[in-house]
Amino acid sequence: MSASMPENQQVVYSRSIKINDTAKGIRIDVHVCANDTGQTIEQAFSMYLKAQQTARDNKITLAPTEVNGK
């Protein structure tokens, strides 16, 4: 048990990134929780764009965006 966190205390994060590896490249999902709509949107796009750029910098293929329906 860590001296800085009691055993029964749960850690809650306000942001997460999920990266799925597909046959066509990776897909990036970003989740942000905040009370301010503008701040939430800004953080979500910032994280998404930074994750995309990091993938490109590491020569990781991004899966093409697919449009459902037509």
Order of alpha helices (4+ residues) and beta strands (2+ residues): beta-beta-alpha
